[in-house]
Amino acid sequence: MENIFDNFSGNLTLQRAGLRFGDKGTQSSRTIMFTELEELFRVIPTESERFDYTSAITEENILGKQTVSNRRLTNQRLGELYGLDRKLPIFRVFRLLWDLDPEGRPLLALLCALARDPLLRFTAPSILNLLPGAELIRTNFLEALSQSIGPRMNPRTLDQVARNSGSSWTQSGHLAGRVRKIRQKLNPTVGPAVFALWLGSIEGLAGEQLLQCRWSKVLDKTGLEMIELTLQAKQRGLIHALIGGGVVKIDVSRLDSFKGV
């Protein structure tokens, strides 16, 4: 089973960009929390600071949590998954693309969570290697997780990771169904494609490598299929790109200063 996150380890550049590494992750207690994230971003303006998100969740209780402890935990978990901090490049780019591409929001959330949740990355091979229409078999999923994570996680926690991550991949559109999880073929929009290119670029990839990077594969796209989305992003002024005649040049640097067209 191919694991696109093999040999994916942290370095100072990736950590400064806002990616997270290690053995722990949010999927042991929560999903990618797309509904909460959508409500949070609906209320909190793009230029807000980390304090504003914390205040809205814990003090104003805009997410409608019943207890103070649940509000604080929700703030912590959303921060783990998405950063919620404009000081982090990954969050600035994520929030920009979120605002520009409403249709792409579920996949944008999944990509950001993958970049920041090591446990969610462990689940990726079981989902991405399924053919469209195939069912995610729970016993196989648990076995694959156990082999990836190792003995450090007890069966109860492992089961919780499987449940939460199954829901996360359903929220992103990779799976469908409440009980039987069936793999779906994605049809990503420009926003997630651009985010995938950006994530690949901070790994140090360039040109054709970006079209075939691990993040593009999360979108069920081959290198050739990514070209059309890349050119659409160029037309919208999100990136610079030169593709043709055997030349592939992609520059995503303007994303972090994009003001709209």
ROPA-123757 format. One line per field, with one value per residue (C-alpha): residue in one letter; residue number from 1; x, y, z. Coordinates in Angstrom, 3 decimals, padded with zeros to 6 digits. Example, Ala and Ser with C-alpha at 12.3 -4.5 7.8 and 13.67 -1.06 7.14 Angstrom:
2
r: c(A, S) $
k: c(1, 2) $
c1: c(012.300, 013.670) $
c2: c(-004.500, -001.060) $
c3: c(007.800, 007.140) $
% end
This chain:
261
r: c(M, E, N, I, F, D, N, F, S, G, N, L, T, L, Q, R, A, G, L, R, F, G, D, K, G, T, Q, S, S, R, T, I, M, F, T, E, L, E, E, L, F, R, V, I, P, T, E, S, E, R, F, D, Y, T, S, A, I, T, E, E, N, I, L, G, K, Q, T, V, S, N, R, R, L, T, N, Q, R, L, G, E, L, Y, G, L, D, R, K, L, P, I, F, R, V, F, R, L, L, W, D, L, D, P, E, G, R, P, L, L, A, L, L, C, A, L, A, R, D, P, L, L, R, F, T, A, P, S, I, L, N, L, L, P, G, A, E, L, I, R, T, N, F, L, E, A, L, S, Q, S, I, G, P, R, M, N, P, R, T, L, D, Q, V, A, R, N, S, G, S, S, W, T, Q, S, G, H, L, A, G, R, V, R, K, I, R, Q, K, L, N, P, T, V, G, P, A, V, F, A, L, W, L, G, S, I, E, G, L, A, G, E, Q, L, L, Q, C, R, W, S, K, V, L, D, K, T, G, L, E, M, I, E, L, T, L, Q, A, K, Q, R, G, L, I, H, A, L, I, G, G, G, V, V, K, I, D, V, S, R, L, D, S, F, K, G, V) $
k: c(1, 2, 3, 4, 5, 6, 7, 8, 9, 10, 11, 12, 13, 14, 15, 16, 17, 18, 19, 20, 21, 22, 23, 24, 25, 26, 27, 28, 29, 30, 31, 32, 33, 34, 35, 36, 37, 38, 39, 40, 41, 42, 43, 44, 45, 46, 47, 48, 49, 50, 51, 52, 53, 54, 55, 56, 57, 58, 59, 60, 61, 62, 63, 64, 65, 66, 67, 68, 69, 70, 71, 72, 73, 74, 75, 76, 77, 78, 79, 80, 81, 82, 83, 84, 85, 86, 87, 88, 89, 90, 91, 92, 93, 94, 95, 96, 97, 98, 99, 100, 101, 102, 103, 104, 105, 106, 107, 108, 109, 110, 111, 112, 113, 114, 115, 116, 117, 118, 119, 120, 121, 122, 123, 124, 125, 126, 127, 128, 129, 130, 131, 132, 133, 134, 135, 136, 137, 138, 139, 140, 141, 142, 143, 144, 145, 146, 147, 148, 149, 150, 151, 152, 153, 154, 155, 156, 157, 158, 159, 160, 161, 162, 163, 164, 165, 166, 167, 168, 169, 170, 171, 172, 173, 174, 175, 176, 177, 178, 179, 180, 181, 182, 183, 184, 185, 186, 187, 188, 189, 190, 191, 192, 193, 194, 195, 196, 197, 198, 199, 200, 201, 202, 203, 204, 205, 206, 207, 208, 209, 210, 211, 212, 213, 214, 215, 216, 217, 218, 219, 220, 221, 222, 223, 224, 225, 226, 227, 228, 229, 230, 231, 232, 233, 234, 235, 236, 237, 238, 239, 240, 241, 242, 243, 244, 245, 246, 247, 248, 249, 250, 251, 252, 253, 254, 255, 256, 257, 258, 259, 260, 261) $
c1: c(000.000, 001.547, 001.951, 002.404, 003.561, 006.517, 009.723, 007.727, 009.507, 009.715, 012.401, 012.692, 011.263, 008.146, 007.647, 007.949, 005.368, 003.000, 003.177, 003.196, 005.029, 005.390, 003.456, 000.315, -002.630, -006.127, -007.891, -007.591, -010.314, -011.903, -012.524, -011.456, -014.445, -015.537, -018.914, -017.341, -014.649, -017.217, -019.259, -016.144, -014.946, -018.447, -018.322, -014.635, -013.131, -010.135, -007.713, -008.425, -005.689, -005.407, -006.835, -010.014, -010.649, -010.007, -012.328, -015.098, -014.943, -014.365, -015.975, -018.651, -019.375, -020.252, -020.029, -022.683, -020.726, -022.487, -019.586, -016.571, -014.248, -015.714, -015.267, -011.612, -011.037, -012.714, -010.456, -007.417, -008.364, -009.225, -005.912, -004.090, -005.766, -005.686, -003.449, -005.977, -002.990, -002.044, 001.589, 001.587, 001.989, -000.103, -003.037, -002.763, -002.828, -005.555, -007.836, -007.224, -008.232, -011.158, -012.569, -011.944, -013.295, -016.378, -016.921, -013.414, -013.633, -013.990, -010.839, -008.987, -009.773, -008.604, -005.303, -004.589, -005.479, -003.227, -000.370, -000.914, -002.219, 000.280, -002.419, -004.566, -001.550, -001.274, -004.788, -004.151, -002.947, -006.064, -008.294, -006.324, -005.462, -009.126, -010.625, -013.765, -016.781, -014.803, -015.788, -013.470, -013.391, -013.092, -011.010, -008.517, -008.447, -007.698, -004.993, -003.294, -003.455, -001.998, 000.925, 001.588, 001.247, 002.802, 002.196, 002.166, -001.623, -004.081, -006.954, -009.576, -007.675, -006.865, -010.568, -011.318, -008.743, -010.376, -013.847, -012.787, -010.593, -013.302, -015.595, -012.871, -012.401, -016.193, -016.366, -013.743, -015.702, -013.292, -015.823, -019.615, -021.993, -022.699, -022.121, -020.618, -017.917, -017.607, -014.711, -015.677, -013.867, -013.064, -013.585, -011.476, -011.750, -008.986, -008.593, -007.514, -005.302, -003.478, -003.127, -001.615, 000.902, 001.764, 002.293, 004.536, 006.522, 007.390, 008.801, 011.230, 009.575, 009.327, 007.983, 006.579, 007.316, 004.573, 002.017, 002.859, 003.452, 001.845, -000.652, -001.902, -002.441, -004.705, -006.986, -007.085, -005.251, -002.352, 000.256, -001.458, -004.827, -003.330, -002.236, -005.767, -006.362, -002.952, -003.770, -007.135, -005.305, -003.002, -005.988, -007.391, -004.094, -003.392, -000.082, 002.404, 002.761, 004.418, 003.458, 004.147, 006.823, 008.270, 008.610, 006.822, 007.392, 005.091, 005.512, 003.118, 004.923, 002.286, -000.313, 000.843, 000.351, -002.625, -005.142, -007.617, -008.222) $
c2: c(000.000, 003.269, 005.849, 009.294, 010.545, 008.163, 010.133, 013.195, 014.634, 018.018, 020.595, 024.181, 025.589, 023.441, 024.097, 027.845, 027.598, 026.032, 022.312, 020.004, 016.760, 014.149, 011.161, 012.868, 014.260, 015.638, 012.606, 010.792, 013.083, 015.066, 015.029, 017.885, 019.749, 021.251, 022.485, 024.366, 025.816, 027.022, 028.746, 030.286, 031.756, 032.987, 035.202, 036.098, 038.467, 037.372, 039.895, 038.786, 037.693, 034.472, 036.220, 037.054, 033.406, 032.361, 035.040, 034.173, 030.460, 030.542, 033.801, 034.611, 030.904, 031.450, 027.676, 026.952, 024.607, 023.700, 023.939, 026.194, 023.190, 022.129, 025.650, 025.651, 022.191, 023.201, 026.261, 024.087, 021.433, 023.935, 025.637, 022.318, 021.561, 024.966, 027.312, 030.180, 032.498, 034.982, 034.679, 031.217, 031.241, 028.087, 029.753, 032.970, 031.034, 028.695, 031.536, 033.423, 030.433, 029.674, 033.131, 032.873, 029.368, 028.419, 025.230, 024.031, 024.526, 020.859, 019.896, 022.986, 021.992, 018.433, 019.565, 021.942, 019.288, 016.762, 019.233, 019.784, 016.460, 013.560, 011.040, 012.035, 011.487, 007.910, 007.236, 008.600, 005.398, 003.440, 006.099, 007.294, 003.800, 002.791, 002.760, 004.861, 002.788, 000.548, 000.207, 001.086, -002.134, -001.250, -004.264, -003.578, 000.088, -000.680, -003.166, -000.687, 001.998, -000.328, -001.174, 002.502, 003.812, 000.879, -000.343, 003.075, 003.385, 001.132, -000.528, 001.866, 004.965, 003.322, 002.680, 006.323, 007.471, 005.218, 006.611, 010.252, 010.025, 008.121, 011.059, 013.524, 011.879, 011.871, 015.601, 016.219, 014.230, 011.303, 008.950, 008.819, 007.009, 006.882, 003.192, 001.845, 004.240, 004.244, 005.881, 008.778, 010.239, 013.888, 016.810, 019.524, 023.214, 025.776, 026.621, 023.156, 022.717, 025.966, 025.000, 021.677, 023.502, 025.858, 022.979, 021.268, 024.448, 024.849, 021.321, 022.667, 021.203, 023.085, 022.806, 019.439, 018.085, 020.323, 018.843, 015.358, 016.106, 014.257, 017.065, 016.931, 013.183, 013.873, 015.559, 012.415, 014.292, 013.192, 015.649, 016.099, 016.673, 019.320, 021.396, 022.622, 023.712, 025.396, 027.397, 028.382, 029.635, 031.650, 033.219, 034.277, 035.926, 033.602, 032.268, 032.727, 029.779, 028.961, 025.556, 024.436, 023.218, 020.944, 023.831, 023.847, 026.854, 027.547, 030.397, 030.480, 033.221, 035.891, 033.884, 035.308, 038.875, 038.358, 041.238, 039.962, 040.741) $
c3: c(000.000, -001.132, 001.589, 000.083, 003.480, 003.715, 004.251, 005.279, 008.270, 009.859, 009.335, 010.478, 007.241, 007.404, 011.094, 010.596, 007.833, 010.360, 009.669, 012.707, 013.339, 016.070, 017.364, 018.638, 016.745, 017.004, 015.510, 018.823, 020.192, 017.332, 013.587, 011.281, 012.756, 009.448, 010.690, 013.615, 011.355, 008.826, 011.529, 013.077, 009.780, 008.993, 012.081, 012.462, 009.841, 007.808, 009.344, 012.928, 015.334, 017.332, 020.380, 018.460, 017.633, 021.225, 022.585, 020.139, 020.993, 024.744, 025.894, 023.315, 022.723, 019.078, 018.482, 021.102, 023.364, 026.611, 029.043, 029.508, 029.384, 026.026, 024.672, 025.698, 024.246, 020.994, 020.762, 021.403, 018.858, 016.115, 016.798, 016.468, 013.149, 011.487, 013.463, 013.641, 013.750, 011.027, 012.089, 010.468, 006.666, 006.298, 008.021, 006.006, 002.720, 003.966, 005.028, 001.772, -000.339, 001.965, 001.266, -002.486, -003.081, -001.022, -003.032, -002.225, 001.542, 002.588, 000.683, 001.872, 005.462, 004.846, 003.320, 006.185, 008.753, 007.022, 007.189, 010.912, 012.268, 012.199, 013.142, 010.175, 007.920, 009.230, 007.920, 004.417, 002.688, 003.665, 002.110, -000.886, -002.132, -002.288, -005.757, -006.276, -005.286, -002.943, 000.701, 003.574, 005.581, 009.240, 010.261, 007.476, 008.416, 012.055, 011.126, 008.801, 011.484, 014.082, 011.820, 011.084, 014.617, 016.455, 020.014, 021.667, 021.249, 023.077, 021.153, 022.527, 021.381, 018.057, 017.524, 018.316, 015.763, 013.162, 013.922, 013.926, 010.861, 008.980, 009.701, 008.684, 005.292, 004.893, 005.635, 002.949, 000.346, 000.000, 001.613, 001.663, 003.976, 007.696, 008.402, 005.188, 004.016, 000.217, -001.594, -003.836, -006.833, -006.161, -008.498, -006.843, -007.574, -007.966, -004.261, -003.047, -006.117, -005.364, -001.703, -002.774, -004.965, -002.112, 000.324, -002.192, -002.734, 000.951, 000.814, -001.748, -004.841, -008.122, -011.656, -012.653, -009.165, -007.780, -010.161, -008.916, -005.242, -002.327, -001.750, -005.344, -004.959, -001.976, -004.539, -006.735, -009.473, -011.653, -012.833, -016.190, -014.544, -012.278, -015.259, -016.054, -012.456, -012.375, -015.487, -014.003, -010.921, -013.160, -014.927, -011.546, -010.648, -007.735, -009.041, -011.858, -014.226, -017.536, -018.912, -022.457, -024.822, -022.190, -019.721, -016.368, -014.145, -011.211, -008.748, -005.777, -003.865, -004.479, -002.500, 000.788, -000.436, -002.742, -002.678, -005.253, -008.898) $
% end
